[in-house]
Amino acid sequence: MMLKWLAIGIILLFFGVTIAPPLNLYTVKALDTEKSHSLSRGNWLYVGGSGPGNYTRIQDAIDNAYDWDTVFVYSGLYEEHIIIRNAIHLIGESKNTTIIRDTNMSDEEILIYLKHSNIMISGFTLWCEGDMGTIISNVNSGVSITNTMISNNTFKEVSADFGIYLRDCDYSTITHNTFYLNHAKSIYLESAEYCFITNNHMIGVGSNGGIDLYLVLRSNISNNSIISSAQGLTLTSSHSNTISNNYFFNNTQAINLKSNSQNNSILLNYIDNPLWAIRHSPVLNGIYLINNNFDTFIEKNFISHCKIGIIIEFSHNTVISRNTFMNNTAHARFYNTNFFSNHWSENYWGRPRILPKPILGIKEIDFIYPGFIEFDWHPAQEPYDIPGMD
């Protein structure tokens, strides 16, 4: 009797396996993505693809999502602009083939408008043809939009004012995005702290520049590459930030600190402008401090092919230590700083030096502009290595 029931069980098991419906390719990809984003606490909604109940428009899925839900978008061209009002994850199947573009936007419309905290956007090509910007937070409401994550997207040929513009956006992360042939400011943050801008690539980003930070505190800007931009990285009235391990190539100005920025550290950046040097650009600076910057620490940067490698103007208590200067028209200059308020130490000045290196400057005294000299008393005898920048 036992053998009979065992045989019946085996037959039923075999029959169940043979009639189970196969998973199609769309379903398999979605399940794989869902597993890789297991930290999502809510439900999953799907846009595109061939699954039953999938949405056609991204906005429709977003409107039916609740906090902590995930909206997964299959590859395709989605011609719409969207508004996100909940704390959701918006995930594209592939940043190369999942495209959001709206050719009918008015000048005031935004491709992706964020109106809530805890939003994550990843895996899209974003193509903005309006005047405002591609991803913008709720800038006019006075409401803080915190803990935003924008990762692994491509911003292509954006003609708007901004690629990403986040305001009142503490604890936000912008990472592993590519900005390609944009005329906008690629990343603009205003009134934020504890943010991370890392591993982004900006190529041919035009006249407005790469990264622009205003009133940003205690944030990390690292491992980004900015190529062929007028302004690489600008900090205005921003304090206690770390700028490290970034790659600047063929920019008119690589790093610019201005208007009372304090206690910022500029470390291990690579700055090189050989093509701009050939074109004899009238403005070509590596690191430029202007208008009351205090207590800036500049260490172990590589600065090459600049008209002036480092300029310190109306700024004070700057430490310039163990940097490598190569092939610059002038390695360093200072203007109207307090007497001996810059501290030059152990920099490599294009060749081994036995004697101290003089750094020339100008100091205004009662409308007289005499020349002034500061010294690196212990110049390095060989260039420094920057890890990861070989």
LUMDREN-826861 format. One record per residue (C-alpha): z negated, x, y negated; residue in one letter; residue number from 1. Coordinates in nm, 2 decimals. Layout:
<zamis>
+--------+--------+--------+------+------+
:     zz :     xx :     yy : resn : resi :
+--------+--------+--------+------+------+
:      Z :      X :      Y :    a :  NUM :
...
+--------+--------+--------+------+------+
</zamis>
This chain:
<zamis>
+--------+--------+--------+------+------+
:     zz :     xx :     yy : resn : resi :
+--------+--------+--------+------+------+
:   0.00 :   0.00 :   0.00 :    m :    1 :
:  -0.09 :   0.28 :  -0.23 :    m :    2 :
:   0.25 :   0.45 :  -0.17 :    l :    3 :
:   0.42 :   0.12 :  -0.26 :    k :    4 :
:   0.26 :   0.09 :  -0.60 :    w :    5 :
:   0.32 :   0.46 :  -0.67 :    l :    6 :
:   0.69 :   0.41 :  -0.60 :    a :    7 :
:   0.71 :   0.10 :  -0.83 :    i :    8 :
:   0.54 :   0.30 :  -1.11 :    g :    9 :
:   0.79 :   0.58 :  -1.09 :    i :   10 :
:   1.08 :   0.33 :  -1.10 :    i :   11 :
:   0.94 :   0.16 :  -1.41 :    l :   12 :
:   0.88 :   0.49 :  -1.58 :    l :   13 :
:   1.24 :   0.60 :  -1.51 :    f :   14 :
:   1.38 :   0.27 :  -1.63 :    f :   15 :
:   1.18 :   0.29 :  -1.96 :    g :   16 :
:   1.31 :   0.63 :  -2.04 :    v :   17 :
:   1.67 :   0.53 :  -1.98 :    t :   18 :
:   1.66 :   0.23 :  -2.21 :    i :   19 :
:   1.46 :   0.40 :  -2.50 :    a :   20 :
:   1.69 :   0.40 :  -2.81 :    p :   21 :
:   1.81 :   0.74 :  -2.92 :    p :   22 :
:   1.70 :   0.88 :  -3.26 :    l :   23 :
:   2.00 :   0.93 :  -3.49 :    n :   24 :
:   2.04 :   1.25 :  -3.70 :    l :   25 :
:   1.90 :   1.09 :  -4.01 :    y :   26 :
:   1.59 :   0.98 :  -3.84 :    t :   27 :
:   1.53 :   1.32 :  -3.68 :    v :   28 :
:   1.56 :   1.49 :  -4.02 :    k :   29 :
:   1.33 :   1.24 :  -4.18 :    a :   30 :
:   1.07 :   1.28 :  -3.91 :    l :   31 :
:   1.09 :   1.66 :  -3.94 :    d :   32 :
:   1.04 :   1.64 :  -4.31 :    t :   33 :
:   0.75 :   1.40 :  -4.27 :    e :   34 :
:   0.58 :   1.64 :  -4.03 :    k :   35 :
:   0.63 :   1.93 :  -4.28 :    s :   36 :
:   0.47 :   1.72 :  -4.56 :    h :   37 :
:   0.18 :   1.60 :  -4.35 :    s :   38 :
:  -0.06 :   1.62 :  -4.65 :    l :   39 :
:   0.10 :   1.30 :  -4.79 :    s :   40 :
:  -0.16 :   1.03 :  -4.75 :    r :   41 :
:   0.05 :   0.72 :  -4.80 :    g :   42 :
:   0.36 :   0.55 :  -4.66 :    n :   43 :
:   0.71 :   0.69 :  -4.65 :    w :   44 :
:   1.00 :   0.50 :  -4.81 :    l :   45 :
:   1.37 :   0.61 :  -4.75 :    y :   46 :
:   1.67 :   0.61 :  -4.98 :    v :   47 :
:   2.02 :   0.65 :  -4.84 :    g :   48 :
:   2.09 :   0.73 :  -4.48 :    g :   49 :
:   2.15 :   0.46 :  -4.22 :    s :   50 :
:   1.80 :   0.35 :  -4.12 :    g :   51 :
:   1.71 :  -0.02 :  -4.13 :    p :   52 :
:   1.54 :  -0.12 :  -4.46 :    g :   53 :
:   1.64 :   0.20 :  -4.64 :    n :   54 :
:   1.69 :   0.16 :  -5.01 :    y :   55 :
:   2.02 :   0.22 :  -5.19 :    t :   56 :
:   1.87 :   0.33 :  -5.53 :    r :   57 :
:   1.60 :   0.58 :  -5.58 :    i :   58 :
:   1.44 :   0.37 :  -5.86 :    q :   59 :
:   1.41 :   0.07 :  -5.63 :    d :   60 :
:   1.21 :   0.27 :  -5.37 :    a :   61 :
:   0.99 :   0.42 :  -5.65 :    i :   62 :
:   0.92 :   0.07 :  -5.79 :    d :   63 :
:   0.80 :  -0.03 :  -5.44 :    n :   64 :
:   0.59 :   0.28 :  -5.38 :    a :   65 :
:   0.21 :   0.31 :  -5.44 :    y :   66 :
:   0.00 :   0.61 :  -5.52 :    d :   67 :
:   0.03 :   0.88 :  -5.26 :    w :   68 :
:   0.34 :   0.74 :  -5.10 :    d :   69 :
:   0.64 :   0.96 :  -5.04 :    t :   70 :
:   1.00 :   0.86 :  -5.13 :    v :   71 :
:   1.25 :   1.06 :  -4.91 :    f :   72 :
:   1.61 :   1.07 :  -5.04 :    v :   73 :
:   1.89 :   1.15 :  -4.80 :    y :   74 :
:   2.18 :   1.37 :  -4.91 :    s :   75 :
:   2.43 :   1.20 :  -5.15 :    g :   76 :
:   2.51 :   1.14 :  -5.51 :    l :   77 :
:   2.28 :   0.91 :  -5.69 :    y :   78 :
:   2.41 :   0.80 :  -6.03 :    e :   79 :
:   2.09 :   0.68 :  -6.20 :    e :   80 :
:   1.80 :   0.79 :  -6.42 :    h :   81 :
:   1.45 :   0.72 :  -6.30 :    i :   82 :
:   1.10 :   0.66 :  -6.42 :    i :   83 :
:   0.80 :   0.75 :  -6.21 :    i :   84 :
:   0.48 :   0.55 :  -6.28 :    r :   85 :
:   0.28 :   0.63 :  -5.97 :    n :   86 :
:   0.14 :   0.94 :  -5.80 :    a :   87 :
:   0.41 :   0.99 :  -5.55 :    i :   88 :
:   0.61 :   1.26 :  -5.37 :    h :   89 :
:   0.98 :   1.24 :  -5.44 :    l :   90 :
:   1.16 :   1.46 :  -5.18 :    i :   91 :
:   1.53 :   1.53 :  -5.14 :    g :   92 :
:   1.68 :   1.61 :  -4.80 :    e :   93 :
:   1.86 :   1.92 :  -4.94 :    s :   94 :
:   1.87 :   2.05 :  -5.29 :    k :   95 :
:   2.23 :   2.14 :  -5.24 :    n :   96 :
:   2.35 :   1.80 :  -5.13 :    t :   97 :
:   2.10 :   1.56 :  -5.28 :    t :   98 :
:   2.22 :   1.51 :  -5.64 :    i :   99 :
:   2.08 :   1.29 :  -5.92 :    i :  100 :
:   2.32 :   1.25 :  -6.21 :    r :  101 :
:   2.38 :   0.98 :  -6.47 :    d :  102 :
:   2.69 :   1.00 :  -6.68 :    t :  103 :
:   2.61 :   0.69 :  -6.87 :    n :  104 :
:   2.28 :   0.80 :  -7.03 :    m :  105 :
:   2.21 :   0.74 :  -7.40 :    s :  106 :
:   2.09 :   1.02 :  -7.62 :    d :  107 :
:   1.73 :   0.90 :  -7.59 :    e :  108 :
:   1.72 :   0.86 :  -7.21 :    e :  109 :
:   1.57 :   1.11 :  -6.97 :    i :  110 :
:   1.70 :   1.18 :  -6.62 :    l :  111 :
:   1.35 :   1.18 :  -6.46 :    i :  112 :
:   1.07 :   1.05 :  -6.68 :    y :  113 :
:   0.71 :   1.12 :  -6.55 :    l :  114 :
:   0.44 :   0.87 :  -6.66 :    k :  115 :
:   0.16 :   0.95 :  -6.42 :    h :  116 :
:  -0.04 :   1.25 :  -6.28 :    s :  117 :
:  -0.01 :   1.40 :  -5.93 :    n :  118 :
:   0.37 :   1.37 :  -5.90 :    i :  119 :
:   0.56 :   1.61 :  -5.68 :    m :  120 :
:   0.95 :   1.65 :  -5.71 :    i :  121 :
:   1.13 :   1.87 :  -5.47 :    s :  122 :
:   1.47 :   1.92 :  -5.31 :    g :  123 :
:   1.73 :   1.80 :  -5.56 :    f :  124 :
:   2.02 :   1.91 :  -5.78 :    t :  125 :
:   1.96 :   1.75 :  -6.12 :    l :  126 :
:   2.25 :   1.71 :  -6.35 :    w :  127 :
:   2.16 :   1.58 :  -6.70 :    c :  128 :
:   2.41 :   1.48 :  -6.95 :    e :  129 :
:   2.18 :   1.32 :  -7.21 :    g :  130 :
:   2.03 :   1.49 :  -7.52 :    d :  131 :
:   1.66 :   1.47 :  -7.43 :    m :  132 :
:   1.61 :   1.65 :  -7.10 :    g :  133 :
:   1.61 :   1.64 :  -6.72 :    t :  134 :
:   1.24 :   1.61 :  -6.63 :    i :  135 :
:   1.00 :   1.52 :  -6.91 :    i :  136 :
:   0.65 :   1.40 :  -6.90 :    s :  137 :
:   0.51 :   1.11 :  -7.10 :    n :  138 :
:   0.51 :   1.31 :  -7.43 :    v :  139 :
:   0.46 :   1.03 :  -7.68 :    n :  140 :
:   0.17 :   0.84 :  -7.52 :    s :  141 :
:  -0.12 :   1.08 :  -7.56 :    g :  142 :
:  -0.19 :   1.04 :  -7.19 :    v :  143 :
:  -0.24 :   1.36 :  -6.99 :    s :  144 :
:  -0.01 :   1.42 :  -6.70 :    i :  145 :
:  -0.19 :   1.66 :  -6.48 :    t :  146 :
:  -0.13 :   1.83 :  -6.14 :    n :  147 :
:   0.25 :   1.79 :  -6.15 :    t :  148 :
:   0.45 :   2.00 :  -5.90 :    m :  149 :
:   0.82 :   2.06 :  -5.95 :    i :  150 :
:   0.97 :   2.28 :  -5.68 :    s :  151 :
:   1.29 :   2.38 :  -5.50 :    n :  152 :
:   1.53 :   2.21 :  -5.73 :    n :  153 :
:   1.86 :   2.31 :  -5.90 :    t :  154 :
:   1.91 :   2.23 :  -6.26 :    f :  155 :
:   2.29 :   2.25 :  -6.32 :    k :  156 :
:   2.48 :   2.26 :  -6.65 :    e :  157 :
:   2.21 :   2.08 :  -6.84 :    v :  158 :
:   2.32 :   2.03 :  -7.20 :    s :  159 :
:   2.00 :   1.85 :  -7.31 :    a :  160 :
:   1.72 :   2.01 :  -7.52 :    d :  161 :
:   1.50 :   2.07 :  -7.21 :    f :  162 :
:   1.53 :   2.13 :  -6.84 :    g :  163 :
:   1.16 :   2.07 :  -6.78 :    i :  164 :
:   0.93 :   1.96 :  -7.06 :    y :  165 :
:   0.57 :   1.89 :  -6.97 :    l :  166 :
:   0.30 :   1.81 :  -7.23 :    r :  167 :
:  -0.07 :   1.77 :  -7.18 :    d :  168 :
:   0.00 :   1.89 :  -6.82 :    c :  169 :
:  -0.30 :   2.09 :  -6.69 :    d :  170 :
:  -0.29 :   2.23 :  -6.34 :    y :  171 :
:   0.09 :   2.19 :  -6.31 :    s :  172 :
:   0.31 :   2.40 :  -6.09 :    t :  173 :
:   0.68 :   2.48 :  -6.15 :    i :  174 :
:   0.81 :   2.70 :  -5.87 :    t :  175 :
:   1.12 :   2.80 :  -5.68 :    h :  176 :
:   1.37 :   2.62 :  -5.91 :    n :  177 :
:   1.71 :   2.74 :  -6.02 :    t :  178 :
:   1.85 :   2.68 :  -6.36 :    f :  179 :
:   2.22 :   2.75 :  -6.37 :    y :  180 :
:   2.45 :   2.76 :  -6.68 :    l :  181 :
:   2.21 :   2.55 :  -6.89 :    n :  182 :
:   2.20 :   2.53 :  -7.27 :    h :  183 :
:   1.86 :   2.39 :  -7.27 :    a :  184 :
:   1.52 :   2.55 :  -7.28 :    k :  185 :
:   1.48 :   2.58 :  -6.90 :    s :  186 :
:   1.10 :   2.53 :  -6.90 :    i :  187 :
:   0.89 :   2.41 :  -7.20 :    y :  188 :
:   0.52 :   2.35 :  -7.16 :    l :  189 :
:   0.29 :   2.23 :  -7.45 :    e :  190 :
:  -0.08 :   2.19 :  -7.46 :    s :  191 :
:  -0.17 :   2.28 :  -7.11 :    a :  192 :
:  -0.40 :   2.51 :  -6.91 :    e :  193 :
:  -0.43 :   2.65 :  -6.56 :    y :  194 :
:  -0.05 :   2.61 :  -6.49 :    c :  195 :
:   0.16 :   2.82 :  -6.25 :    f :  196 :
:   0.53 :   2.91 :  -6.33 :    i :  197 :
:   0.64 :   3.12 :  -6.04 :    t :  198 :
:   0.95 :   3.23 :  -5.85 :    n :  199 :
:   1.21 :   3.04 :  -6.07 :    n :  200 :
:   1.56 :   3.18 :  -6.14 :    h :  201 :
:   1.74 :   3.12 :  -6.47 :    m :  202 :
:   2.10 :   3.24 :  -6.49 :    i :  203 :
:   2.31 :   3.21 :  -6.80 :    g :  204 :
:   2.07 :   2.98 :  -6.97 :    v :  205 :
:   2.23 :   3.01 :  -7.32 :    g :  206 :
:   2.09 :   3.02 :  -7.67 :    s :  207 :
:   1.77 :   2.83 :  -7.63 :    n :  208 :
:   1.61 :   3.05 :  -7.38 :    g :  209 :
:   1.43 :   3.06 :  -7.05 :    g :  210 :
:   1.05 :   2.98 :  -7.06 :    i :  211 :
:   0.88 :   2.86 :  -7.38 :    d :  212 :
:   0.50 :   2.80 :  -7.39 :    l :  213 :
:   0.31 :   2.64 :  -7.68 :    y :  214 :
:  -0.06 :   2.61 :  -7.68 :    l :  215 :
:  -0.08 :   2.71 :  -7.32 :    v :  216 :
:  -0.41 :   2.86 :  -7.19 :    l :  217 :
:  -0.51 :   3.05 :  -6.87 :    r :  218 :
:  -0.18 :   3.02 :  -6.69 :    s :  219 :
:   0.02 :   3.24 :  -6.47 :    n :  220 :
:   0.39 :   3.32 :  -6.53 :    i :  221 :
:   0.50 :   3.55 :  -6.24 :    s :  222 :
:   0.80 :   3.65 :  -6.02 :    n :  223 :
:   1.06 :   3.47 :  -6.23 :    n :  224 :
:   1.40 :   3.61 :  -6.30 :    s :  225 :
:   1.57 :   3.54 :  -6.64 :    i :  226 :
:   1.93 :   3.66 :  -6.68 :    i :  227 :
:   2.16 :   3.65 :  -6.98 :    s :  228 :
:   1.94 :   3.44 :  -7.21 :    s :  229 :
:   1.88 :   3.47 :  -7.59 :    a :  230 :
:   1.51 :   3.42 :  -7.54 :    q :  231 :
:   1.36 :   3.52 :  -7.21 :    g :  232 :
:   0.99 :   3.42 :  -7.24 :    l :  233 :
:   0.82 :   3.30 :  -7.56 :    t :  234 :
:   0.45 :   3.23 :  -7.60 :    l :  235 :
:   0.33 :   3.07 :  -7.92 :    t :  236 :
:  -0.04 :   3.02 :  -8.00 :    s :  237 :
:  -0.12 :   3.07 :  -7.63 :    s :  238 :
:  -0.42 :   3.25 :  -7.49 :    h :  239 :
:  -0.55 :   3.42 :  -7.18 :    s :  240 :
:  -0.23 :   3.40 :  -6.98 :    n :  241 :
:  -0.09 :   3.65 :  -6.73 :    t :  242 :
:   0.27 :   3.75 :  -6.74 :    i :  243 :
:   0.35 :   3.96 :  -6.44 :    s :  244 :
:   0.62 :   4.08 :  -6.20 :    n :  245 :
:   0.90 :   3.90 :  -6.39 :    n :  246 :
:   1.26 :   4.03 :  -6.40 :    y :  247 :
:   1.45 :   4.02 :  -6.73 :    f :  248 :
:   1.81 :   4.13 :  -6.73 :    f :  249 :
:   2.06 :   4.12 :  -7.03 :    n :  250 :
:   1.84 :   3.90 :  -7.26 :    n :  251 :
:   1.84 :   3.94 :  -7.64 :    t :  252 :
:   1.46 :   3.93 :  -7.64 :    q :  253 :
:   1.27 :   3.95 :  -7.31 :    a :  254 :
:   0.91 :   3.87 :  -7.40 :    i :  255 :
:   0.80 :   3.74 :  -7.73 :    n :  256 :
:   0.44 :   3.66 :  -7.83 :    l :  257 :
:   0.38 :   3.51 :  -8.17 :    k :  258 :
:   0.16 :   3.30 :  -8.40 :    s :  259 :
:  -0.20 :   3.39 :  -8.30 :    n :  260 :
:  -0.16 :   3.44 :  -7.93 :    s :  261 :
:  -0.47 :   3.61 :  -7.79 :    q :  262 :
:  -0.60 :   3.79 :  -7.48 :    n :  263 :
:  -0.27 :   3.78 :  -7.29 :    n :  264 :
:  -0.18 :   4.03 :  -7.02 :    s :  265 :
:   0.18 :   4.16 :  -6.97 :    i :  266 :
:   0.19 :   4.35 :  -6.64 :    l :  267 :
:   0.45 :   4.49 :  -6.40 :    l :  268 :
:   0.76 :   4.33 :  -6.56 :    n :  269 :
:   1.11 :   4.48 :  -6.53 :    y :  270 :
:   1.32 :   4.46 :  -6.85 :    i :  271 :
:   1.67 :   4.60 :  -6.86 :    d :  272 :
:   1.97 :   4.51 :  -7.09 :    n :  273 :
:   2.26 :   4.74 :  -7.01 :    p :  274 :
:   2.54 :   4.50 :  -7.10 :    l :  275 :
:   2.37 :   4.39 :  -7.43 :    w :  276 :
:   2.33 :   4.75 :  -7.52 :    a :  277 :
:   2.71 :   4.81 :  -7.47 :    i :  278 :
:   2.78 :   4.51 :  -7.71 :    r :  279 :
:   2.55 :   4.66 :  -7.97 :    h :  280 :
:   2.35 :   4.34 :  -8.03 :    s :  281 :
:   2.17 :   4.35 :  -8.37 :    p :  282 :
:   1.86 :   4.20 :  -8.21 :    v :  283 :
:   1.75 :   4.35 :  -7.87 :    l :  284 :
:   1.39 :   4.39 :  -7.80 :    n :  285 :
:   1.19 :   4.43 :  -7.48 :    g :  286 :
:   0.84 :   4.31 :  -7.58 :    i :  287 :
:   0.78 :   4.17 :  -7.93 :    y :  288 :
:   0.44 :   4.08 :  -8.08 :    l :  289 :
:   0.45 :   3.92 :  -8.42 :    i :  290 :
:   0.21 :   3.72 :  -8.65 :    n :  291 :
:  -0.15 :   3.78 :  -8.56 :    n :  292 :
:  -0.16 :   3.84 :  -8.19 :    n :  293 :
:  -0.49 :   3.99 :  -8.08 :    f :  294 :
:  -0.61 :   4.18 :  -7.77 :    d :  295 :
:  -0.29 :   4.19 :  -7.58 :    t :  296 :
:  -0.28 :   4.42 :  -7.27 :    f :  297 :
:   0.06 :   4.57 :  -7.18 :    i :  298 :
:   0.06 :   4.78 :  -6.87 :    e :  299 :
:   0.30 :   4.92 :  -6.61 :    k :  300 :
:   0.62 :   4.75 :  -6.74 :    n :  301 :
:   0.96 :   4.91 :  -6.70 :    f :  302 :
:   1.16 :   4.88 :  -7.03 :    i :  303 :
:   1.52 :   5.01 :  -7.05 :    s :  304 :
:   1.84 :   4.98 :  -7.26 :    h :  305 :
:   1.67 :   4.80 :  -7.55 :    c :  306 :
:   1.72 :   4.86 :  -7.92 :    k :  307 :
:   1.34 :   4.88 :  -7.95 :    i :  308 :
:   1.13 :   4.87 :  -7.63 :    g :  309 :
:   0.81 :   4.74 :  -7.78 :    i :  310 :
:   0.75 :   4.61 :  -8.13 :    i :  311 :
:   0.41 :   4.53 :  -8.26 :    i :  312 :
:   0.41 :   4.35 :  -8.60 :    e :  313 :
:   0.11 :   4.20 :  -8.78 :    f :  314 :
:  -0.08 :   4.22 :  -8.45 :    s :  315 :
:  -0.40 :   4.40 :  -8.36 :    h :  316 :
:  -0.60 :   4.55 :  -8.08 :    n :  317 :
:  -0.31 :   4.60 :  -7.84 :    t :  318 :
:  -0.34 :   4.82 :  -7.54 :    v :  319 :
:  -0.01 :   4.98 :  -7.42 :    i :  320 :
:  -0.08 :   5.17 :  -7.10 :    s :  321 :
:   0.12 :   5.33 :  -6.82 :    r :  322 :
:   0.45 :   5.17 :  -6.91 :    n :  323 :
:   0.79 :   5.33 :  -6.84 :    t :  324 :
:   1.04 :   5.36 :  -7.13 :    f :  325 :
:   1.40 :   5.46 :  -7.04 :    m :  326 :
:   1.72 :   5.47 :  -7.24 :    n :  327 :
:   1.60 :   5.27 :  -7.54 :    n :  328 :
:   1.73 :   5.35 :  -7.89 :    t :  329 :
:   1.37 :   5.35 :  -7.99 :    a :  330 :
:   1.09 :   5.32 :  -7.73 :    h :  331 :
:   0.83 :   5.17 :  -7.96 :    a :  332 :
:   0.75 :   5.08 :  -8.33 :    r :  333 :
:   0.47 :   4.91 :  -8.51 :    f :  334 :
:   0.45 :   4.74 :  -8.85 :    y :  335 :
:   0.15 :   4.63 :  -9.05 :    n :  336 :
:  -0.12 :   4.66 :  -8.79 :    t :  337 :
:  -0.47 :   4.77 :  -8.86 :    n :  338 :
:  -0.52 :   5.14 :  -8.87 :    f :  339 :
:  -0.53 :   5.28 :  -8.52 :    f :  340 :
:  -0.57 :   4.93 :  -8.37 :    s :  341 :
:  -0.30 :   5.00 :  -8.11 :    n :  342 :
:  -0.41 :   5.21 :  -7.81 :    h :  343 :
:  -0.13 :   5.40 :  -7.64 :    w :  344 :
:  -0.22 :   5.57 :  -7.31 :    s :  345 :
:  -0.04 :   5.74 :  -7.03 :    e :  346 :
:   0.31 :   5.59 :  -7.09 :    n :  347 :
:   0.62 :   5.76 :  -6.97 :    y :  348 :
:   0.85 :   5.82 :  -7.26 :    w :  349 :
:   1.19 :   5.88 :  -7.11 :    g :  350 :
:   1.11 :   6.24 :  -7.01 :    r :  351 :
:   0.81 :   6.46 :  -6.91 :    p :  352 :
:   0.61 :   6.55 :  -7.22 :    r :  353 :
:   0.36 :   6.83 :  -7.26 :    i :  354 :
:   0.26 :   6.74 :  -7.62 :    l :  355 :
:   0.13 :   6.40 :  -7.73 :    p :  356 :
:   0.40 :   6.14 :  -7.81 :    k :  357 :
:   0.41 :   6.02 :  -8.17 :    p :  358 :
:   0.49 :   5.65 :  -8.23 :    i :  359 :
:   0.63 :   5.57 :  -8.57 :    l :  360 :
:   0.52 :   5.27 :  -8.78 :    g :  361 :
:   0.49 :   5.13 :  -9.13 :    i :  362 :
:   0.17 :   5.01 :  -9.30 :    k :  363 :
:   0.18 :   4.80 :  -9.62 :    e :  364 :
:  -0.08 :   4.91 :  -9.87 :    i :  365 :
:  -0.07 :   4.73 : -10.21 :    d :  366 :
:   0.30 :   4.67 : -10.18 :    f :  367 :
:   0.36 :   5.03 : -10.09 :    i :  368 :
:   0.51 :   5.10 :  -9.75 :    y :  369 :
:   0.42 :   5.45 :  -9.63 :    p :  370 :
:   0.51 :   5.57 :  -9.29 :    g :  371 :
:   0.23 :   5.60 :  -9.04 :    f :  372 :
:   0.20 :   5.76 :  -8.70 :    i :  373 :
:   0.00 :   5.67 :  -8.39 :    e :  374 :
:  -0.01 :   5.88 :  -8.07 :    f :  375 :
:  -0.01 :   5.86 :  -7.70 :    d :  376 :
:  -0.23 :   6.15 :  -7.64 :    w :  377 :
:  -0.18 :   6.18 :  -7.26 :    h :  378 :
:   0.18 :   6.08 :  -7.18 :    p :  379 :
:   0.28 :   6.05 :  -6.82 :    a :  380 :
:   0.50 :   6.31 :  -6.66 :    q :  381 :
:   0.70 :   6.08 :  -6.44 :    e :  382 :
:   0.81 :   5.71 :  -6.43 :    p :  383 :
:   0.59 :   5.46 :  -6.26 :    y :  384 :
:   0.69 :   5.24 :  -5.97 :    d :  385 :
:   0.68 :   4.86 :  -6.00 :    i :  386 :
:   0.62 :   4.71 :  -5.66 :    p :  387 :
:   0.90 :   4.47 :  -5.55 :    g :  388 :
:   1.13 :   4.59 :  -5.83 :    m :  389 :
:   1.32 :   4.87 :  -5.66 :    d :  390 :
+--------+--------+--------+------+------+
</zamis>
